[in-house]
Amino acid sequence: MIPAKFDYHKATSVKEAIALSQELGEEAKYMSGGHSLLPMMKLRFATPEHIIDISKIGGLSYIKEEGNLLKIGAMTTQTDLEHSDLLISSYPIFGDAVWLTADPSVRNFGTIGGNIAHGDAANDQPAVMLALRATIVAEGADGEKSIPIDEFFHGFYMTALEPGDILTEIQIPKAKKNSGGAYYKMERKVGDYATAGVAVHIELDDAGVCQEIGIGLTNVSAVPMRLDRGEEVLRGQKVTDELIEQVGQIASEDCEPESDLRGSEAYKRSIVNTITKRMINKALERARN
Ligand SMILES: Cc1cc2nc3c(=O)[nH]c(=O)nc-3n(C[C@H](O)[C@H](O)[C@H](O)COP(=O)(O)OP(=O)(O)OC[C@H]3O[C@@H](n4cnc5c(N)ncnc54)[C@H](O)[C@@H]3O)c2cc1C
């Protein structure tokens, strides 16, 4: 399939991209790696008249700890996430997710910013962001804004980004002692989008009591979904098998999957239950080591 005709523009700075976006209006779209946008254009689900290529903007590809935050530049590719020593040693949830995302050629181009900005509940990074309680930093015509992840996803392919806003950075609370995270998704075959996925991040105190927990679900609702009720069960508690069982059950009840080519609603509820329990256990194991 061939996309509809469009004009191509290249921006080399955030300011230039925002100015171009203002000049070209609502028919303009940013493109980072292009691996979500271009397939949609080829299928004619998206027909922007102007593409503003922001992939060559310098200074937006980094992974670093600064103060009490982990900061990831929006143009960081999924391959960069996969090979980062810092993420491998202190934030293994990223490796879990990236390994299950598409294939290496997609990961070489697909950026973390694009994966989140796309607002697709089937993408893997949004659930990870929910579990890690990320803050999304964006720049627009009115300057910089910080958006808590719980306010970011508004609906089917809709986010809190306003026309012309560029997602520039993801900020995540720095990994604490006795904390761990894990992600897994069930897929029909290697490289497929999730039938269902679960991200868990847990923080324990020295006595093993759960101080904080984040649980994010992939592709079982119109927007990436936080499992609030499940988090409440574990927060402030010593985590037992019985409580984990309870959270798995809640996950299967609270998710909102639809039957489709990837499976029936009942099947998806069942695997959400299983993956949730497994990911809590894996996150706990990492937090204790
Ligand atoms: C065959 C295939 C399989 C895939 N499988 C998976 C999978 O299993 N899991 C998964 O998570 N993803 C999957 N993807 C998607 C892939 O990971 C994408 O590359 C990624 O989600 C989007 O990143 P991108 O840089 O390519 O974004 P683009 O395609 O460039 O952009 C996507 C959207 O975000 C907007 N955008 C991009 N960057 C910014 C920014 N910095 N600020 C504001 N708006 C921005 C664009 O305007 C566009 O609307 C797959 C893709 C392909 C082609």
PDBQT file of the ligand as one rigid body, heavy atoms in Angstrom, charges set to zero:
ROOT
HETATM    1  C1  LIG A 301       5.786  -4.632  12.221  1.00  0.00    +0.000 C 
HETATM    2  C2  LIG A 301       5.686  -3.788  13.456  1.00  0.00    +0.000 A 
HETATM    3  C3  LIG A 301       5.460  -4.414  14.668  1.00  0.00    +0.000 A 
HETATM    4  C4  LIG A 301       5.373  -3.640  15.822  1.00  0.00    +0.000 A 
HETATM    5  N1  LIG A 301       5.162  -4.276  17.014  1.00  0.00    +0.000 NA
HETATM    6  C5  LIG A 301       5.111  -3.554  18.142  1.00  0.00    +0.000 A 
HETATM    7  C6  LIG A 301       4.924  -4.173  19.401  1.00  0.00    +0.000 A 
HETATM    8  O1  LIG A 301       4.813  -5.394  19.516  1.00  0.00    +0.000 OA
HETATM    9  N2  LIG A 301       4.870  -3.376  20.506  1.00  0.00    +0.000 N 
HETATM   10  C7  LIG A 301       4.996  -2.006  20.428  1.00  0.00    +0.000 A 
HETATM   11  O2  LIG A 301       4.960  -1.355  21.452  1.00  0.00    +0.000 OA
HETATM   12  N3  LIG A 301       5.184  -1.402  19.247  1.00  0.00    +0.000 NA
HETATM   13  C8  LIG A 301       5.245  -2.136  18.110  1.00  0.00    +0.000 A 
HETATM   14  N4  LIG A 301       5.422  -1.496  16.919  1.00  0.00    +0.000 N 
HETATM   15  C9  LIG A 301       5.462  -0.026  16.908  1.00  0.00    +0.000 C 
HETATM   16  C10 LIG A 301       6.900   0.454  17.024  1.00  0.00    +0.000 C 
HETATM   17  O3  LIG A 301       7.421   0.108  18.278  1.00  0.00    +0.000 OA
HETATM   18  C11 LIG A 301       6.906   1.971  16.795  1.00  0.00    +0.000 C 
HETATM   19  O4  LIG A 301       8.079   2.323  16.203  1.00  0.00    +0.000 OA
HETATM   20  C12 LIG A 301       6.752   2.849  17.994  1.00  0.00    +0.000 C 
HETATM   21  O5  LIG A 301       5.620   2.504  18.699  1.00  0.00    +0.000 OA
HETATM   22  C13 LIG A 301       6.550   4.307  17.594  1.00  0.00    +0.000 C 
HETATM   23  O6  LIG A 301       7.733   4.946  17.572  1.00  0.00    +0.000 OA
HETATM   24  P1  LIG A 301       8.172   5.791  16.294  1.00  0.00    +0.000 P 
HETATM   25  O7  LIG A 301       9.373   6.576  16.716  1.00  0.00    +0.000 OA
HETATM   26  O8  LIG A 301       8.325   4.898  15.129  1.00  0.00    +0.000 OA
HETATM   27  O9  LIG A 301       6.925   6.774  16.125  1.00  0.00    +0.000 OA
HETATM   28  P2  LIG A 301       6.293   7.387  14.796  1.00  0.00    +0.000 P 
HETATM   29  O10 LIG A 301       5.735   6.320  13.961  1.00  0.00    +0.000 OA
HETATM   30  O11 LIG A 301       7.263   8.330  14.168  1.00  0.00    +0.000 OA
HETATM   31  O12 LIG A 301       5.111   8.264  15.447  1.00  0.00    +0.000 OA
HETATM   32  C14 LIG A 301       4.007   7.662  16.051  1.00  0.00    +0.000 C 
HETATM   33  C15 LIG A 301       3.014   8.750  16.483  1.00  0.00    +0.000 C 
HETATM   34  O13 LIG A 301       3.562   9.535  17.535  1.00  0.00    +0.000 OA
HETATM   35  C16 LIG A 301       3.762  10.902  17.142  1.00  0.00    +0.000 C 
HETATM   36  N5  LIG A 301       5.101  11.260  17.637  1.00  0.00    +0.000 N 
HETATM   37  C17 LIG A 301       6.256  10.590  17.438  1.00  0.00    +0.000 A 
HETATM   38  N6  LIG A 301       7.240  11.115  18.165  1.00  0.00    +0.000 NA
HETATM   39  C18 LIG A 301       6.701  12.177  18.811  1.00  0.00    +0.000 A 
HETATM   40  C19 LIG A 301       7.213  13.133  19.728  1.00  0.00    +0.000 A 
HETATM   41  N7  LIG A 301       8.486  13.103  20.159  1.00  0.00    +0.000 N 
HETATM   42  N8  LIG A 301       6.379  14.092  20.206  1.00  0.00    +0.000 NA
HETATM   43  C20 LIG A 301       5.078  14.123  19.808  1.00  0.00    +0.000 A 
HETATM   44  N9  LIG A 301       4.530  13.242  18.960  1.00  0.00    +0.000 NA
HETATM   45  C21 LIG A 301       5.336  12.282  18.468  1.00  0.00    +0.000 A 
HETATM   46  C22 LIG A 301       3.652  10.926  15.610  1.00  0.00    +0.000 C 
HETATM   47  O14 LIG A 301       3.133  12.151  15.125  1.00  0.00    +0.000 OA
HETATM   48  C23 LIG A 301       2.699   9.766  15.368  1.00  0.00    +0.000 C 
HETATM   49  O15 LIG A 301       1.367  10.211  15.546  1.00  0.00    +0.000 OA
HETATM   50  C24 LIG A 301       5.510  -2.223  15.751  1.00  0.00    +0.000 A 
HETATM   51  C25 LIG A 301       5.735  -1.606  14.527  1.00  0.00    +0.000 A 
HETATM   52  C26 LIG A 301       5.819  -2.375  13.380  1.00  0.00    +0.000 A 
HETATM   53  C27 LIG A 301       6.067  -1.680  12.065  1.00  0.00    +0.000 C 
ENDROOT
TORSDOF 0
